[in-house]
């Protein structure tokens, strides 16, 4: 696991110096600059290499950083990140059962707001309604953040919709692809699922203790298992090339923080209007499954609290706060 904060602050310090150096820097100079022994510098350089950093080293010339790993390491995520709330600590794992599960454990142990949990792959990744989320290694975003809003539990759906708008903004900013949003929180491009958001909370009496927002996004997936090939897509498939997962994650954290602050300070109306602009559900005839129960009608609007409003064939407006919409709506411009 790599973290933004931990016992070995020297690792990040060595990386920072190497990142800022235009010419090779000697181990002796590194050691003197950081107050470490040359042996300690050597150990940290080798640890950085093991993490995937490409570092050239020679006895005469010294060390030079040549390349960065294709991983969502804490130092890479925090480098140049323009946030004041979603600032970490960042917990990075090669493998984790579920980033949401781990983030919930941290939150229960009073982890601060802005804590971020990232995995290169998940063994028990989850979507809504207990579904499995396919999490192949090194190609997607599997990330969860801890929030501690001073809000009543009934406002949780609004946070979920806010997080979805942030994904659309971030994806468009980095790739010029504009996904559609299928109520409440699936990201859709050309009728196929690109990603989704899983929101979980802990409450006490009438207030939220903490919220964990989990994002799963297919980024560089070249292929999908046969059972998903007809229903799933990735940004790489849409744009025809590999993308920087670090850049996408940083964009989402920045966009989400901007919207989250606006939500807390100004409320939900403006964010909801933006959500509706991306919605692929509204105006369509849909069926919502809630276990054995099914409700059919035209999706006419989303209420101020995030509930979907259906106009039934009998002319009745029904509020839907949970469930699975079928069939999958078309949507997402992809441009």
Secondary structure as a PSIPRED ss2 file (coil, helix, strand):
# PSIPRED VFORMAT (PSIPRED V4.0)

   1 X C   1.000  0.000  0.000
   2 X E   0.000  0.000  1.000
   3 X E   0.000  0.000  1.000
   4 X C   1.000  0.000  0.000
   5 X C   1.000  0.000  0.000
   6 X C   1.000  0.000  0.000
   7 X C   1.000  0.000  0.000
   8 X C   1.000  0.000  0.000
   9 X H   0.000  1.000  0.000
  10 X H   0.000  1.000  0.000
  11 X H   0.000  1.000  0.000
  12 X H   0.000  1.000  0.000
  13 X H   0.000  1.000  0.000
  14 X H   0.000  1.000  0.000
  15 X H   0.000  1.000  0.000
  16 X H   0.000  1.000  0.000
  17 X H   0.000  1.000  0.000
  18 X H   0.000  1.000  0.000
  19 X H   0.000  1.000  0.000
  20 X H   0.000  1.000  0.000
  21 X C   1.000  0.000  0.000
  22 X C   1.000  0.000  0.000
  23 X C   1.000  0.000  0.000
  24 X C   1.000  0.000  0.000
  25 X E   0.000  0.000  1.000
  26 X C   1.000  0.000  0.000
  27 X H   0.000  1.000  0.000
  28 X H   0.000  1.000  0.000
  29 X H   0.000  1.000  0.000
  30 X H   0.000  1.000  0.000
  31 X H   0.000  1.000  0.000
  32 X H   0.000  1.000  0.000
  33 X H   0.000  1.000  0.000
  34 X H   0.000  1.000  0.000
  35 X C   1.000  0.000  0.000
  36 X C   1.000  0.000  0.000
  37 X C   1.000  0.000  0.000
  38 X H   0.000  1.000  0.000
  39 X H   0.000  1.000  0.000
  40 X H   0.000  1.000  0.000
  41 X H   0.000  1.000  0.000
  42 X H   0.000  1.000  0.000
  43 X H   0.000  1.000  0.000
  44 X H   0.000  1.000  0.000
  45 X H   0.000  1.000  0.000
  46 X H   0.000  1.000  0.000
  47 X H   0.000  1.000  0.000
  48 X H   0.000  1.000  0.000
  49 X H   0.000  1.000  0.000
  50 X H   0.000  1.000  0.000
  51 X C   1.000  0.000  0.000
  52 X C   1.000  0.000  0.000
  53 X C   1.000  0.000  0.000
  54 X E   0.000  0.000  1.000
  55 X E   0.000  0.000  1.000
  56 X E   0.000  0.000  1.000
  57 X E   0.000  0.000  1.000
  58 X E   0.000  0.000  1.000
  59 X C   1.000  0.000  0.000
  60 X C   1.000  0.000  0.000
  61 X C   1.000  0.000  0.000
  62 X E   0.000  0.000  1.000
  63 X E   0.000  0.000  1.000
  64 X E   0.000  0.000  1.000
  65 X E   0.000  0.000  1.000
  66 X E   0.000  0.000  1.000
  67 X E   0.000  0.000  1.000
  68 X C   1.000  0.000  0.000
  69 X C   1.000  0.000  0.000
  70 X C   1.000  0.000  0.000
  71 X C   1.000  0.000  0.000
  72 X C   1.000  0.000  0.000
  73 X C   1.000  0.000  0.000
  74 X H   0.000  1.000  0.000
  75 X H   0.000  1.000  0.000
  76 X H   0.000  1.000  0.000
  77 X H   0.000  1.000  0.000
  78 X H   0.000  1.000  0.000
  79 X C   1.000  0.000  0.000
  80 X C   1.000  0.000  0.000
  81 X C   1.000  0.000  0.000
  82 X C   1.000  0.000  0.000
  83 X C   1.000  0.000  0.000
  84 X C   1.000  0.000  0.000
  85 X C   1.000  0.000  0.000
  86 X C   1.000  0.000  0.000
  87 X C   1.000  0.000  0.000
  88 X C   1.000  0.000  0.000
  89 X C   1.000  0.000  0.000
  90 X E   0.000  0.000  1.000
  91 X E   0.000  0.000  1.000
  92 X E   0.000  0.000  1.000
  93 X E   0.000  0.000  1.000
  94 X E   0.000  0.000  1.000
  95 X E   0.000  0.000  1.000
  96 X E   0.000  0.000  1.000
  97 X C   1.000  0.000  0.000
  98 X C   1.000  0.000  0.000
  99 X H   0.000  1.000  0.000
 100 X H   0.000  1.000  0.000
 101 X H   0.000  1.000  0.000
 102 X H   0.000  1.000  0.000
 103 X H   0.000  1.000  0.000
 104 X H   0.000  1.000  0.000
 105 X H   0.000  1.000  0.000
 106 X H   0.000  1.000  0.000
 107 X H   0.000  1.000  0.000
 108 X H   0.000  1.000  0.000
 109 X C   1.000  0.000  0.000
 110 X C   1.000  0.000  0.000
 111 X C   1.000  0.000  0.000
 112 X C   1.000  0.000  0.000
 113 X C   1.000  0.000  0.000
 114 X C   1.000  0.000  0.000
 115 X C   1.000  0.000  0.000
 116 X E   0.000  0.000  1.000
 117 X E   0.000  0.000  1.000
 118 X E   0.000  0.000  1.000
 119 X E   0.000  0.000  1.000
 120 X E   0.000  0.000  1.000
 121 X E   0.000  0.000  1.000
 122 X E   0.000  0.000  1.000
 123 X C   1.000  0.000  0.000
 124 X C   1.000  0.000  0.000
 125 X C   1.000  0.000  0.000
 126 X E   0.000  0.000  1.000
 127 X C   1.000  0.000  0.000
 128 X H   0.000  1.000  0.000
 129 X H   0.000  1.000  0.000
 130 X H   0.000  1.000  0.000
 131 X C   1.000  0.000  0.000
 132 X E   0.000  0.000  1.000
 133 X C   1.000  0.000  0.000
 134 X C   1.000  0.000  0.000
 135 X C   1.000  0.000  0.000
 136 X C   1.000  0.000  0.000
 137 X C   1.000  0.000  0.000
 138 X C   1.000  0.000  0.000
 139 X C   1.000  0.000  0.000
 140 X E   0.000  0.000  1.000
 141 X E   0.000  0.000  1.000
 142 X E   0.000  0.000  1.000
 143 X E   0.000  0.000  1.000
 144 X E   0.000  0.000  1.000
 145 X E   0.000  0.000  1.000
 146 X E   0.000  0.000  1.000
 147 X E   0.000  0.000  1.000
 148 X C   1.000  0.000  0.000
 149 X C   1.000  0.000  0.000
 150 X C   1.000  0.000  0.000
 151 X C   1.000  0.000  0.000
 152 X C   1.000  0.000  0.000
 153 X H   0.000  1.000  0.000
 154 X H   0.000  1.000  0.000
 155 X H   0.000  1.000  0.000
 156 X H   0.000  1.000  0.000
 157 X H   0.000  1.000  0.000
 158 X H   0.000  1.000  0.000
 159 X H   0.000  1.000  0.000
 160 X H   0.000  1.000  0.000
 161 X H   0.000  1.000  0.000
 162 X H   0.000  1.000  0.000
 163 X H   0.000  1.000  0.000
 164 X H   0.000  1.000  0.000
 165 X H   0.000  1.000  0.000
 166 X H   0.000  1.000  0.000
 167 X H   0.000  1.000  0.000
 168 X H   0.000  1.000  0.000
 169 X H   0.000  1.000  0.000
 170 X H   0.000  1.000  0.000
 171 X H   0.000  1.000  0.000
 172 X H   0.000  1.000  0.000
 173 X H   0.000  1.000  0.000
 174 X H   0.000  1.000  0.000
 175 X H   0.000  1.000  0.000
 176 X C   1.000  0.000  0.000
 177 X C   1.000  0.000  0.000
 178 X C   1.000  0.000  0.000
 179 X C   1.000  0.000  0.000
 180 X E   0.000  0.000  1.000
 181 X E   0.000  0.000  1.000
 182 X E   0.000  0.000  1.000
 183 X C   1.000  0.000  0.000
 184 X C   1.000  0.000  0.000
 185 X C   1.000  0.000  0.000
 186 X E   0.000  0.000  1.000
 187 X E   0.000  0.000  1.000
 188 X E   0.000  0.000  1.000
 189 X E   0.000  0.000  1.000
 190 X C   1.000  0.000  0.000
 191 X C   1.000  0.000  0.000
 192 X E   0.000  0.000  1.000
 193 X E   0.000  0.000  1.000
 194 X E   0.000  0.000  1.000
 195 X E   0.000  0.000  1.000
 196 X E   0.000  0.000  1.000
 197 X E   0.000  0.000  1.000
 198 X E   0.000  0.000  1.000
 199 X E   0.000  0.000  1.000
 200 X E   0.000  0.000  1.000
 201 X E   0.000  0.000  1.000
 202 X E   0.000  0.000  1.000
 203 X E   0.000  0.000  1.000
 204 X E   0.000  0.000  1.000
 205 X C   1.000  0.000  0.000
 206 X C   1.000  0.000  0.000
 207 X E   0.000  0.000  1.000
 208 X E   0.000  0.000  1.000
 209 X E   0.000  0.000  1.000
 210 X E   0.000  0.000  1.000
 211 X E   0.000  0.000  1.000
 212 X E   0.000  0.000  1.000
 213 X E   0.000  0.000  1.000
 214 X E   0.000  0.000  1.000
 215 X E   0.000  0.000  1.000
 216 X E   0.000  0.000  1.000
 217 X E   0.000  0.000  1.000
 218 X E   0.000  0.000  1.000
 219 X C   1.000  0.000  0.000
 220 X C   1.000  0.000  0.000
 221 X C   1.000  0.000  0.000
 222 X C   1.000  0.000  0.000
 223 X C   1.000  0.000  0.000
 224 X C   1.000  0.000  0.000
 225 X C   1.000  0.000  0.000
 226 X C   1.000  0.000  0.000
 227 X C   1.000  0.000  0.000
 228 X C   1.000  0.000  0.000
 229 X C   1.000  0.000  0.000
 230 X C   1.000  0.000  0.000
 231 X C   1.000  0.000  0.000
 232 X E   0.000  0.000  1.000
 233 X C   1.000  0.000  0.000
 234 X C   1.000  0.000  0.000
 235 X H   0.000  1.000  0.000
 236 X H   0.000  1.000  0.000
 237 X H   0.000  1.000  0.000
 238 X H   0.000  1.000  0.000
 239 X H   0.000  1.000  0.000
 240 X C   1.000  0.000  0.000
 241 X C   1.000  0.000  0.000
 242 X C   1.000  0.000  0.000
 243 X C   1.000  0.000  0.000
 244 X C   1.000  0.000  0.000
 245 X H   0.000  1.000  0.000
 246 X H   0.000  1.000  0.000
 247 X H   0.000  1.000  0.000
 248 X H   0.000  1.000  0.000
 249 X H   0.000  1.000  0.000
 250 X H   0.000  1.000  0.000
 251 X H   0.000  1.000  0.000
 252 X H   0.000  1.000  0.000
 253 X H   0.000  1.000  0.000
 254 X H   0.000  1.000  0.000
 255 X H   0.000  1.000  0.000
 256 X H   0.000  1.000  0.000
 257 X H   0.000  1.000  0.000
 258 X H   0.000  1.000  0.000
 259 X H   0.000  1.000  0.000
 260 X H   0.000  1.000  0.000
 261 X H   0.000  1.000  0.000
 262 X H   0.000  1.000  0.000
 263 X H   0.000  1.000  0.000
 264 X H   0.000  1.000  0.000
 265 X H   0.000  1.000  0.000
 266 X H   0.000  1.000  0.000
 267 X C   1.000  0.000  0.000
 268 X C   1.000  0.000  0.000
 269 X H   0.000  1.000  0.000
 270 X H   0.000  1.000  0.000
 271 X H   0.000  1.000  0.000
 272 X H   0.000  1.000  0.000
 273 X H   0.000  1.000  0.000
 274 X H   0.000  1.000  0.000
 275 X H   0.000  1.000  0.000
 276 X H   0.000  1.000  0.000
 277 X H   0.000  1.000  0.000
 278 X H   0.000  1.000  0.000
 279 X E   0.000  0.000  1.000
 280 X C   1.000  0.000  0.000
 281 X C   1.000  0.000  0.000
 282 X C   1.000  0.000  0.000
 283 X C   1.000  0.000  0.000
 284 X C   1.000  0.000  0.000
 285 X E   0.000  0.000  1.000
 286 X E   0.000  0.000  1.000
 287 X E   0.000  0.000  1.000
 288 X E   0.000  0.000  1.000
 289 X E   0.000  0.000  1.000
 290 X E   0.000  0.000  1.000
 291 X C   1.000  0.000  0.000
 292 X C   1.000  0.000  0.000
 293 X E   0.000  0.000  1.000
 294 X E   0.000  0.000  1.000
 295 X E   0.000  0.000  1.000
 296 X E   0.000  0.000  1.000
 297 X E   0.000  0.000  1.000
 298 X E   0.000  0.000  1.000
 299 X E   0.000  0.000  1.000
 300 X E   0.000  0.000  1.000
 301 X E   0.000  0.000  1.000
 302 X E   0.000  0.000  1.000
 303 X C   1.000  0.000  0.000
 304 X C   1.000  0.000  0.000
 305 X C   1.000  0.000  0.000
 306 X C   1.000  0.000  0.000
 307 X C   1.000  0.000  0.000
 308 X E   0.000  0.000  1.000
 309 X E   0.000  0.000  1.000
 310 X E   0.000  0.000  1.000
 311 X E   0.000  0.000  1.000
 312 X C   1.000  0.000  0.000
 313 X C   1.000  0.000  0.000
 314 X C   1.000  0.000  0.000
 315 X C   1.000  0.000  0.000
 316 X C   1.000  0.000  0.000
 317 X E   0.000  0.000  1.000
 318 X E   0.000  0.000  1.000
 319 X E   0.000  0.000  1.000
 320 X E   0.000  0.000  1.000
 321 X C   1.000  0.000  0.000
 322 X C   1.000  0.000  0.000
 323 X C   1.000  0.000  0.000
 324 X E   0.000  0.000  1.000
 325 X E   0.000  0.000  1.000
 326 X E   0.000  0.000  1.000
 327 X C   1.000  0.000  0.000
 328 X C   1.000  0.000  0.000
 329 X C   1.000  0.000  0.000
 330 X C   1.000  0.000  0.000
 331 X C   1.000  0.000  0.000
 332 X C   1.000  0.000  0.000
 333 X C   1.000  0.000  0.000
 334 X C   1.000  0.000  0.000
 335 X C   1.000  0.000  0.000
